[in-house]
Amino acid sequence: MTISLVLAGCGNMGYAMLSGWVKAGKLRPAEIFVVEPNADLRARAEALGCAAGTNAEEIPSDAVPRLIVIAVKPQVIRDVLAGYRRFADGRTTFVSIAAGTPVSTFTQVLGDKAPVMRCMPNTPAAIGKGMMVVFSTPLVSVETRAFVNDLLSASGAVAGIEDESLMDAVTAISGSGPAYVFHFIECLTAAAEKAGLPLETAKLLAMQTVFGAASLAAESGEEPGVLRRQVTSPNGTTAAALDVLMGEDRLKTLVTQAVEAARLRSIELGK
């Protein structure tokens, strides 16, 4: 068996990425081995045509995977990594999607020969609309970086950073960011109801408005500020609403405070 990639953990994010790679033709199922102790989650990987086992010891002894993707919860990552020490001779690159887990955790467990990449995805990756941000150690080859970026592109947009400490800011923006947008949809729905609209109509208007506006911002090529001004007639309804949101930088200040709170919490969790 020629294994190019081992996926450790096939929970929601791991499975979303796995299915994206297979469906997009980035990897053939025969090239992938999934390690997942939960039988139901393991069955999902097998249904895609991938070989799977309950622990790292079941990976074929002659396998030298190009990548080992670690998609387990941060609190168990040290115990999980210990099972992969035999691959830490420099030939295999480890890719972590565990939130708040620094590269130093990998080097402490695996030693300093293993190339390591750290990736922060977000939940829209499950539908191919995610934002993946990657940090690589100097041991990761240019070819492997390109290979990983191509894999990740099946789940959405990909960006790289050169300073690992910026991952806390990434977490606060794109990692936690979908929750901010979901809450805005909740708030817009509640405001629509209060204005007299039936609940189902309120939900539809809030959801589609956010979706349509985000799509327009992504596809038009215009800056968001330009698009905002195009919608805003002098002394019109939009201007009246923006006077509330933008007056004294209310929304900007609130969002900035929220992002900073998330960033500081990410730093705390990473210690």
Protein Blocks (a to p, Z undefined) as FASTA:
>chain_A
ZZfbdcehjafklmmmmmmmmmnomacfklpccddfblklmmmmmmnopacdfbfklpcf
kbccfbdcdfbdfklmmmmmmmmmmmmnopaccddfbehiafklmmmmnopmbccddddd
dfklmnopaccdddddfklcfklmmmmmmmmmmnoccdddfblklmmmmmmmmmmmmmmm
mmmmmmmmmmmmmnopafklmmmmmmmmmmmmmmmmmmnopafklmmmmmmcghilklmm
mmmmmgghlmmmmmmmmmmmmmmmmmmmmZZ
